[in-house]
C-alpha cells in the first residue's frame, strides 16, 4: 500500500474513531430485542401449529427478521465491535453463531479476508461471491462457463444457495484452517446436532421442521441477498495490484442500501455497508450516525429495494468499462471476438 493510500485510510480511521465505542446499554438492549424476540416468535410459531399452519408461516416472518438481527450481532462480535470486552464478544459470538448455524472462528476468519480483499481482482475466492471478469469468462473452458452460469442463476444463488451455505458448506473446514478453527467447526457441529436432536425428539420431528425450516430459509435468503447486493451493483469496484485501494473499495465497492426504516431495523443497519467497510469496529447501532457525519459518506453508490433488483441481471465484471454486465453485453462481446 502506497503512502497516499495509507494516509487516506488513517484519515478515515481518525474520522470514524468516535463511533467505534460500543455502549453496553445499546448492546444489551439489542440482544433482548433480537435474540429474545427471536426465541419468543419461534415458540409462538410452534404453538400456532395447533391453530393453523398459515399462522405459523405468518409468525415465521418476524421470527426470521429477528434471526437476521441476531446474525448482525454475531457479525459484530466477529469484528470485536459489539462489546468493549474481547471475551464478551467471543462468548456472545459463539452463542449467536449457534442460532445462525455458523462457527464463530470459521466465519470470523473468512469474513476478515473479505474485508481485506474486497474488490481486489488478484485476491478473489475467499468470503466473497464468485465473480469472473468478461475476459476470464471468454477464455474459460466450456464446463467452467456452464458451472459459473449455474452458480450465478438467481434460483441457485438465492433459493438453493442459502440452504447449501448454512446447512452444508459451513459444516466443513476450509483449506489451511488452523487447529483452533477446525476445533470450533466440529464443536459447533456437535452442539448443533445435539440441539436439533433434543428439539426434534421433544417437540416431534414434523413440528420442528415445519417451524424451523421457513424461519431459517427466510432469514438465510435475506442474508445472502443483503451480502450480494452490497457488492454486486453496476458501478461497483474492482482493481488489481497497486491500483487497488482499501478506501476506494469501501466507498465505491460497498453500497449504501437505503431501505425502509422497518427493514433497516431488521437488517441491523447493515445497509450502511460502505461505513462498515471503512471501519469494521463501528458497532451496527452507530453506523447510521457515522454515515451522516460526513458528506463524502453520503455521496456513495446508493441502492433502493427497487433499483437493487437490477443486480440480479449482472453476471461478469468488465474491466474496460469498469461495470458489471449482463447476458446481452456478454453475447455481444463473444460474437465480436469469435
N, C-alpha and C positions, 0 to 999 in steps of 0.2 A: 504494500500500500504506500503510495506516494505521500510526501509531507502535506501536500494540499488536501488530500483525502483524509489524512489523519486529523488535520486541523478542523475540517468540516465536521467530522464525527465528534471531536472533542467539544466543538461549539454546541452541537445539539445535545450532547450529554449534559453539559452545564445548563443549557436552556431548560431541559426537562427534569433536572435533578430534584427540584422542589416537589414534583409529582410522584417521586419514587417511594416516598414514605408510606407504608401501609398503616391503616388505622384499625386498631383492634376492634372497635365498636362496629365499623363497617364490615370487617371480615366475618365476625361472629354473626351479625345480622344477615349477611349473605348466606352463611351456612344454614341458618334457620329457614330463610325464605327460598332456599334452593333444595338442599338435601332433605330438610324437614318436610317441606311440602311435596317433594317427590315421593317420599315414603307414604305420606298421607293419601295422596292420589293413587298410588299403587294399591293400597289397601282398599280404597273406595272402588277402584276398578274391579278388584276381586269380589267384593261384597255385591257389586252390581250384577254379577253373573246370575244371581238368583232372581233378578228382575227382568233384565233384557240385555242381550249382547250388544245391541245398539248403544245402550247407555254405557256399557263397558268401553266401547270404542270412543264414545264421547269423552269419557274420563281419561282415556289414553292420550288425548291431545295435550291437555295441560300437563299431564304426568311427563310426557316426552319433553315438553318445554322446560320443566324443572330439571330434567335429566341433562338437557343441553347446558343449563346454568351450572349444574354440578360438574360437567366436563370443563367448563371455563374455570371453575375453582381449581380442579385438577391441573389444568393447563398453567394457571398462575403459580401453583405450587412447584411445578417442574422448573419454573424460572426463579424460584425463591422470592416471589414478589407478593404473595398473599399475606404472609406474616413477617415480622422482623426477625423472628427466631427461625434459624435454619431447620432445627429439629421439628418444629411445629409444622413447617411446610412439608417435610418428608412424611410425617405421620398422617396429616390430612390428605396429602397427595396419594399415599398408598391406599387409604380407605376410599377416597373418591374414585381412584383408579379401579378398584374392585367393582364399584357401582357402574362404571362405564366400560368394564371388560378390558381395561388397559393395565399393562405392567408399568409401574412408575419409572423404573430405571431404563427400561427399553424405550419408552416413549420420550423420556427426557433426553436421551442421547440422540435419537433420530431427529427430534424437533430442534435441538441445538444446532445440528448440521444444517437443517433447513434455514435457520436464521443466518447462519454464517455464509451460506452459499446461494441464497435466494437470487434468482436472475443471473447466475453465473453459468454461462454455456459450457465451461470446462469442468464444472463440478456438479452436474446433474445426476439424479439417480438415487438419492437417499433422502427420504422425508418430503418428497415433492410429487407432483403429478407428472407422469411420464410425458415428456414433450420433445418432439423432434423438430429440427429445422426443415424448411422446404427442401433444401439441397440434400440433407441427410435422408429424407424420405424418398427423394427421386433416385438416390444411389443405393437404397436398401434392397435386399433380396425380396422376392415376391412374398414369401411366407412371413417375413418381418413386417411388411406393409399390411398384410391381412390381419396379423395379430394386433398391430397398432390401431387399425381401424376398429377392430372389435373392442379393444380397450377403451377407445375414445367414444364409443357409441353411448349415447345418453342412458339407454336402458341398462347396459352393462355397468356403466360408471356409477349411476345413482340408485339403481334397484338391486342389482346383484352385488356390486362393489362394496357398499357399506356392510352388508352381512358377511361377505367374504373377509373383509378387512378386520372387523372386530371379533368375529367368531372363529376364524381360521388363521389368518395371517399373523395376528398378534399373539397367537398361541405358541409360535415357534421363535427361536432365537435367530437373529440376523448373523450374517458372516462377520467374523472378527469381533464378536461380542465379548466383553470382559467377563471374568468369572462371576463378579457381583451381578452384572446384568443377567447372565444366564440363570443364576440362582433366583433372582427376582421373578423372572419369567415363569419358571417351573413352580415356585411357591405360589405365585398368583394363580396359575392354572389349577393347582391342588385346592386352594381355598375356594376358587370359583366353582369347581366341580362339587366340592363339599356343600356349598351354599345351595347350588342347583338341586343336588340330591335331596337335601333336607326339605327344601320348599316343594319339590316335586312329590316326595313321599308324604309330606304333611298335608298339603293343600289338594293333592291329586295332580297327576301329570297333565291331564287335559286342561284343568283350570289354570295351572301355572303357565302353560304355553299360550292359552287364549288371552291371558293378561300380559305376560311379559313380551311376547312377540310383537304386537302392534306398537307398544311403547318403545321398545328397543329399535324397531325398524324406523319409526318416525324420527326419533332422536338421531340415529346414525345417518339417515338420509339428510337431515338438516345439517349435521356436522360436516359431512362430505361436501354438500353443496356450498356451505359457507367457505370452506377451505379452497374449493375450486374457483369460485368467482372472485375471491380476494387476490388471486394471482393470474387468472386466465381471462383477461379482458383485452379488447382490441389494441389499445395503445399501451401495451404492457412494457416490460423492460427485460431485455436480455443482452448481456455483453460478455466478452471473453477477455482473458488476460488482464493487462494493465488498464484496459478501458472500463473494467467493471468497478463500480463504486458501491459501497455498503449503503451510503446515504441515498444515492440515486435509486438503488434497488428498493429502498424503503419508501421513498416519496413517489416514485414512478412505477414501481413493480408491485406495489401493495395498494389495493384500492380502499377508498372510503365508501363503505357500503351504507348508504343513507336509508335506513329502514324506518318504518313507522315506529313510534315510541314503544308500543307493546312488544313488537318483535325485537327492537333494540334491547329492551329489558330482558327478554327471554334468552337472547343470544349473548348476554353479558358484555355488551358494548364492543364485541369483537369486530364490529363493522368499522371501528376506528383503527383499522389494521395497519395503516401507514405509521401511526403513532406507536403502536405496539412494536413494529419492526425497527423503528428508530431507537426505542429504548424498551426492552422487554422487562425491565424492572418496575415499570409503572403498573400498579395493580389495575384490574379491569374497571373498578369503580372510579378511577381517576382519569381514564382515557379521554372521555368527552371534555373534561375541563382542560386537559392538556391540548386537545385539538383546537379549542377556542382561544388558546393563549398566544398564538402566533398566526398571522395571516398566511404565511407560507404553508402552514399545515392545512389550510382550507382550500388552497389552490393546488389540489392534487386530483388524480383520476377519481371521479365520483360515479357510483352506480346506484340506481334505484332498483326496486323489485322488478319493474317493467324493463328497464334497459339491461339488467343483468341477464335476462333471458337470451339475449343475443350471444352470450358466452357459450351457449350450447352448440352454436354453429362452428366454433373455432376448432381447428384441428392441428395446425402447424404454425411455427414461428418463421416469418420471412425476415431474414437478416438484412435484406436490401431495403425494404420499406419500413422495417422495424415495427411490424404489426403482426397480430395473429390473423390468419386467413382461414377460409372455409373451403368447401368442396369445389366451388366454381373457380376460384383462383388456382387451386391445386391442379385441376384438369387443364386449365389454360396453360399453366406452366409446363405440364407434361407434354401437351400437344406441341408446344413451341420448341421443345428441347429433344424431341424424338428424332 
